Amino acid sequence: MSSAERIVEDRAPEGAVRPSRLRQLAAASVGNAVEWYDWYAYSFLAVYFAEQVFPKSAGNSLVPLLSSFAVFAVGFFMRPVGGLLMGAVADRRGRRTALTLTILLMGGGSLLVALTPTYATTGVLAPVVLVVARLVQGLSVGGEFAASTTFLVESAGPGRRGLFSSFQYVSTSIGQLLASGTAALLATLLTERQMGQWGWRVAFLIGALLSLLGLWIRRGAQETLPQALNSVRAGETLPQALNSVRAGETPIEQRAAERPGLFEALRRHPRQSLLICGITVGGTIAYYTWTTYLPTYAQVNAGFDKGESLTVGTLSLIFFALLQPLGGMLSDRIGRKPLLLGFSLGFAVLAVPLLHLVTDAFFSLLLVQCAGMVLLTGYTAIAAAVNAEMFPARVRAAGIGFPYSLTVALFGGTAPYVGTWFKQAGHADLFPWYVAALCLVSFVVYLTLPETSRQKLEK
């Protein structure tokens, strides 16, 4: 065997033993669930720690909550940076390397939140520490989507990209379930005063420990083929690469150094980058409204009980997680566009009446949340596949990560803040129209998309 062949073989372990698809799925999903537990614990517990970390404003009890959601949004604005940097790591050094870095960052950020001092003790240092922790977590979660999306879709078998794609949000939902379930359990076992004083910290300490578990599981993941052959030119098969070397073309050792630039995806694929933004805008506002902000929306606008809102969120997330594989499999049969169009048009028409149905009754919130999640599945079950099918492997992670995370930061991460701000300004009825308008924008974008479910994934 020549030295060139040995180098290629080292970079393509699948050539000897192809990794189990189930094992790949588990490596991505379990780590992703842990990541999102850490991320969403903040949202579910904000109502408890807001007054511990932020000062009150005279005569306005919403100020601490509004401040905590502002920090939630600040974390989202690190996501584009994470999507770009961790996406570049995934495209240059491999998906597994990026996935390892993201879960380490998330665990560290969760530990820092747990150790955040109170405003009464340290003054302005308290919100500063919280902001730093959320910036670290934002960097992590932005990179997580870029790396895990490409890893999942590249690991899928023929005609199964939609199904594998759906596990992005299956695992995300499991992470949310763990976060909401932990918050609900703590709220049940502890008094509201205990939750506000120290109970919320327990959830973040658990998140830091779970990150170590996720790190251990991801160590068993194997690189997906396009990235494992990092030294092979885009579009070449392994035999073609070896033939090129024998013919005297660029040695594979040099090709390994020809890695994509940080902004190569934006420069070479500007249309696809803009399409990612249009695809995402409606999905992200609907997703964060229905899965993250709706319990708080019910509390603030309808006087819904805090503990019961967490219970409703837990039940609806179980329902949502079960729907995802069904949506993914359906898209592999009938295509991606019908599901995307159904999701966006459904929310454009129904977001306002659904949110107006929210009252302080348990089943009203459960019905509204589950109804929205049926529509939402048309986007979430296939978002990873749709995004990955738009870019070649060379720049896939960074190409997805930056525009997706930027759009999520602008519209998804700000959803709780915007909704609370509308309420504070006395215009709570405008928020449902805001959601509907953004979903209508995505509907127009979806009409222009080609159907990619039958196309081969570009190498």
C-alpha positions, 0 to 999 in steps of 0.5 A: 500500500502506498503512503497516499493510500494509507493516508486516505484509509486513515481518513476513511475508517468507514471503508473498513468498518462502516459505522452502525446507523443506529449508533450514529443516530444515538451519538448525535441525539443523546448529546443534542438532548443534553445540550438542549436541556442546558439551554432550555432550563433557563427559559423554564426557570426564568420566572423563579430566578429573575428577581434574584439576579435583576433589580426590581423597578418601582411599581413594575413587577415585569422588569426582572422577568423582562431583563431575564428574557433580554439575557435569553435573547443575548445568548441567541446573538452568540449563536451565529458566531457559534454556527460560523466558528463551530461549523468551520471546525466541523468542515475542517476538522470533522463533525465529531470534533465540533460536537465534542467542543459544543457539549463542553462549552454548554456544560461549562455555561450551565455550571456558571449559571448555577453559580451565578450570585444574587443581585443583593449579594454582589450587585451588578456582577450578578447579571454580568455573570449570567450574561457571560454564561449565556454567551458561552451557551449561545456559542455552543448551541449555534455550533451544535445545530450546524454540526449535528444537522450535517452529522445526522443527515450524512449518516442517513441511508438512501431515502431516509434523510427525512427520518434521520433529520427528524431526530434533530427535534426529537432529541431537542424535545427530549432535552426540553422535556428533561428541562421542563420535567426537572423544573416541574418536579422541583416546583412540586417538591419545593415551595415557591420561596425555595425555588426562588432562593436556591431550587433553580440552581439544582437544575443547572447543576444537573445540566452540567453533570449531564454534559459529561454523560453526553461527552462520553457518549459522543466519544464513540461516534465515527466521522461521516464519509464526506468529512472523513475524506477531508483530504479528497476534493469535493465531488471525488470518490476515493478511487478517483482521488487515488488515481489523481495522486498516481497521475501526479496531481496535487498530493493528498497530503497537500489537499488536507491543507486546502480546507474551506475558508471561514466565509467560503459558504457565504461567498460561493453560495449566497443564494442558498444562504439567503434561502436558509434565512427565509426557510427559518424565519417562520419556523423559528418564531413558531417554534420558540413561541409554542415550545418555549414562550407559551407557558409564560405567555399564558401566565402573563396574559391569562393568569395561568398557574406557574406549576400547571403551565410547566405540566402542560409544556411537558405533556405537549412536548411528549406529543411533539417528540412522537410526531417528529419521526412520522413527519420525517418519514412522510417527507421521504415519501411525498417530499419536503415542500408539501409539509413546509407549505402546510406548516407555514400557511397553517400558522399564518392563518391560525396563529392569531385565533389559537393564541386568543384561545389561551385562558387560565383553564388547563385544557385550553392551554394544552389544546392550543399547544398541541394544535400548534405542534401538529402544524409545527412538525411540518417544519421541525421534522425536516428542517435539518434535511432541507438545510443540508440538501442545499450545500455541498459537504465541503461547506455544509456545516458552516453554510447552514450554521451561520444564516440559520443561527443569525435568523434564529437570533433575530426572530426566535431568541427574541420571541419571549422578549417581544411577547413580554414587551408587547404586554408591558406596552399594553398591546399584547394582542399584536404578538400573535399577528407578529407570529403570523406575519413571519410565517407568511414570509416563509410560505412565500419562500417555500413556494420558490424552493425546489424539491430535494427529497429525491436528489442525492446529497452533494458530496 
